[in-house]
């Protein structure tokens, strides 16, 4: 049993790298974009995965760090696991803009729909299910098929523009 555990540990250690930060280092914070329906958007090349540039105030334990957060992120607890952080390597050419996003307690940020692109009706066991293709992010072209009635309840303003598109 010990031989097997040792072999598995050696496989895992090859891919693992120890992350350690010092107080006064600067880090980015990992976030997950989600829709109001509660679904996390698939990470693509241009989807923002990290926000801000925050300073580490102190080390809590071997894998936990306290971070100085701005006032608009006061709803978050300021202690994070090392897996949620990415080190910032300073470069004088970097121009960092302050992100003004609202992050929830579970480290997700809300992404709203931009517009409805298409609609379709599927026949499923004698039922008609209406779905719409929703564009969530203009930059990454993130699109998903959602139930029309759920989207109509949550975002009625999208359907006033969409009805003109359907009628043409």
Residue pairs with C-beta under 8 A, 6 or more apart in sequence:
19 82
19 83
19 85
19 87
20 82
21 27
21 56
21 59
21 65
21 82
21 85
21 87
22 56
22 59
23 56
23 57
23 58
23 59
24 55
24 56
25 55
25 56
25 87
25 88
26 53
26 54
26 55
26 56
26 87
26 88
26 90
27 53
27 54
27 55
27 56
27 65
27 67
27 85
27 86
27 87
27 88
28 50
28 51
28 52
28 53
28 54
28 85
28 86
28 88
29 50
29 51
29 52
29 54
29 67
29 80
29 84
29 85
29 103
29 107
30 49
30 50
30 83
30 84
30 85
30 86
30 107
31 48
31 49
31 50
31 51
31 101
31 103
31 107
31 108
31 109
32 40
32 41
32 49
32 107
32 108
32 109
33 40
33 41
33 47
33 48
33 108
33 109
33 110
33 111
33 137
34 40
34 41
34 108
34 109
34 110
34 111
35 41
35 110
35 111
35 112
35 113
35 136
35 144
36 110
36 112
36 154
37 146
37 150
37 154
39 144
40 108
41 47
41 111
41 136
41 137
41 142
41 144
42 142
43 49
44 140
44 142
45 140
46 139
46 140
47 137
47 140
47 142
48 99
48 109
50 86
51 99
51 101
51 103
51 109
52 70
52 73
52 98
52 99
53 88
53 96
54 67
54 68
54 69
54 70
55 67
55 68
56 65
56 66
56 67
56 68
57 66
57 67
57 68
57 78
58 65
58 66
59 65
59 66
60 66
60 79
63 81
63 82
63 83
64 79
64 80
64 81
64 82
65 79
65 80
65 82
65 85
66 78
66 79
67 78
67 79
67 80
67 85
68 78
69 76
69 78
70 98
72 100
72 102
73 103
75 103
75 104
75 105
76 103
76 105
76 107
77 105
84 107
101 109
102 109
102 110
103 109
104 110
111 136
111 137
111 142
112 136
112 155
113 134
113 135
113 136
113 151
113 155
113 158
114 135
114 136
114 137
114 138
115 134
115 135
115 158
115 161
115 162
116 132
116 133
116 134
116 135
116 151
116 158
116 159
116 161
116 162
116 165
117 132
117 133
117 134
117 135
117 143
118 132
118 133
119 130
119 131
119 132
119 133
119 148
119 162
119 166
120 130
120 131
120 132
120 133
120 145
121 128
121 129
121 130
121 131
122 128
122 129
122 131
123 129
129 147
130 147
130 148
130 149
131 145
131 146
131 147
131 148
132 145
132 146
132 148
132 151
132 162
133 143
133 144
133 145
134 143
134 144
134 145
134 146
134 151
134 158
135 141
135 142
135 143
136 142
136 143
136 144
151 158
151 159
152 159
